[in-house]
Amino acid sequence: MALEFRITAGSSTPIYRQIIDEIRHGVAGGRLRPGDVLPSIRALAEQLVINPNTVAKAYNELVRDGVIEARQGRGYFVADRRQVYSDAERNRRLDEALRSFLSEALVLDFSVDEIRSTIDRGLAGLQPKGPKRGKSDG
């Protein structure tokens, strides 16, 4: 696995959520590809010095969302990209994430231009993953 976990114990973000975010960022950024093996629950818990139940909670949510898959007796692997949510649910989740991001950015007193620049920089760091969906597709 080409992903190094960066977890902050004192963060306001729960550790299981940080694990989820790290794996999602790894997949989105192309550092994790379909079929890549993830550390076992116990191995990651030992590496991060956390309770295995915390890792299990993160992995279970990622399995539910279709980001990773559990293979009986073999471990956890990055799943092939597939749509597990309806378009309405996908849009709802994107709107929720956007509202949260914008609220945080505005509370931190970033200007609209700084926010746009940050979004552009973040998007530039991502590798395209499959066909784009959207109104321009027909």
C-alpha positions as a printed Julia matrix, in Angstrom:
138×3 Matrix{Float64}:
   0.0     0.0     0.0
   1.36    3.39   -0.99
  -0.56    5.35    1.61
   0.92    6.68    4.82
  -1.7     7.47    7.43
  -1.51   10.88    9.1
  -3.73   10.81   12.15
  -3.97   13.61   14.7
  -5.05   12.34   18.11
  -6.0    15.77   19.48
  -8.08   16.74   16.45
 -11.77   17.6    16.7
 -12.26   15.08   13.86
 -12.72   11.56   15.27
  -9.89    9.14   14.47
 -12.15    6.75   12.55
 -13.21    9.69   10.34
  -9.55   10.62    9.77
  -8.86    7.05    8.62
 -11.83    7.21    6.25
 -10.66   10.55    4.88
  -7.09    9.32    4.37
  -8.27    6.29    2.4
 -10.77    8.32    0.36
  -8.04   10.89   -0.46
  -5.7     8.06   -1.41
  -8.28    6.63   -3.82
  -9.25   10.05   -5.23
  -5.61   11.03   -5.72
  -4.65    7.76   -7.37
  -2.25    6.65   -4.63
  -4.62    3.76   -3.95
  -5.93    1.8    -6.91
  -8.55   -0.92   -7.24
  -7.16   -4.17   -5.92
  -4.6    -2.57   -3.61
  -4.51   -4.3    -0.25
  -5.06   -2.31    2.94
  -3.46   -3.13    6.27
  -5.42   -5.56    8.42
  -7.53   -4.01   11.15
  -5.1    -5.2    13.8
  -2.0    -4.09   11.86
  -3.35   -0.58   11.27
  -4.5    -0.29   14.88
  -1.02   -1.25   16.07
   0.64    1.15   13.61
  -1.55    4.05   14.74
  -1.61    2.93   18.4
  -5.41    2.97   18.53
  -8.19    0.57   19.4
  -8.89   -2.0    16.65
 -12.6    -1.18   16.93
 -11.8     2.32   15.63
 -10.2     0.88   12.49
 -13.06   -1.62   12.11
 -15.6     1.22   12.28
 -13.74    3.12    9.54
 -13.37    0.04    7.33
 -17.03   -0.9     7.77
 -18.15    2.56    6.66
 -15.82    2.41    3.65
 -17.19   -1.03    2.72
 -20.75    0.28    3.04
 -19.87    3.19    0.74
 -18.25    0.89   -1.82
 -14.76    2.38   -1.46
 -13.17   -0.83   -0.17
 -14.24   -4.45   -0.07
 -13.67   -7.24    2.41
 -12.52  -10.55    0.94
 -13.16  -13.46    3.27
  -9.89  -14.66    4.77
  -7.8   -12.32    2.6
  -8.36   -8.86    4.05
  -9.51   -5.48    2.81
  -8.9    -4.19   -0.7
  -9.64   -1.01   -2.63
 -12.82   -1.71   -4.59
 -13.45   -1.03   -8.26
 -15.25    2.27   -8.71
 -18.99    1.74   -8.75
 -21.99    3.82   -7.95
 -23.63    2.82   -4.68
 -25.8     5.93   -4.3
 -28.56    7.4    -6.42
 -27.85   10.66   -8.22
 -30.08   12.45   -5.71
 -28.11   11.04   -2.77
 -24.8    11.84   -4.45
 -25.92   15.44   -4.96
 -27.19   15.68   -1.38
 -23.83   14.46   -0.05
 -21.9    16.86   -2.27
 -24.08   19.79   -1.16
 -23.58   18.81    2.49
 -19.81   18.59    2.08
 -19.75   21.91    0.23
 -21.79   23.68    2.93
 -19.48   22.33    5.62
 -16.36   23.33    3.69
 -17.62   26.82    2.91
 -18.76   27.4     6.48
 -15.33   26.44    7.8
 -13.5    28.52    5.17
 -15.63   31.59    5.88
 -15.27   31.24    9.66
 -11.5    31.16    9.09
 -11.93   34.46    7.22
 -10.81   33.32    3.77
 -11.92   35.47    0.85
 -13.98   34.07   -2.01
 -10.9    34.3    -4.25
  -8.78   32.37   -1.73
 -11.47   29.69   -1.46
 -11.67   29.37   -5.27
  -7.89   29.16   -5.5
  -7.79   26.43   -2.87
 -10.5    24.44   -4.67
  -8.68   24.78   -7.99
  -5.41   23.66   -6.38
  -7.14   20.67   -4.82
  -8.81   19.66   -8.07
  -5.54   20.0    -9.97
  -3.98   17.46   -7.61
  -6.57   14.82   -8.4
  -6.27   12.35  -11.24
  -9.38   11.82  -13.39
 -11.25    8.63  -12.51
 -13.41    7.28  -15.3
 -16.05    9.09  -17.34
 -17.32   12.4   -16.04
 -20.98   12.69  -15.23
 -22.88   15.89  -15.63
 -25.14   18.04  -17.74
 -22.6    18.39  -20.55
 -22.66   14.61  -21.13
 -25.9    14.8   -22.97
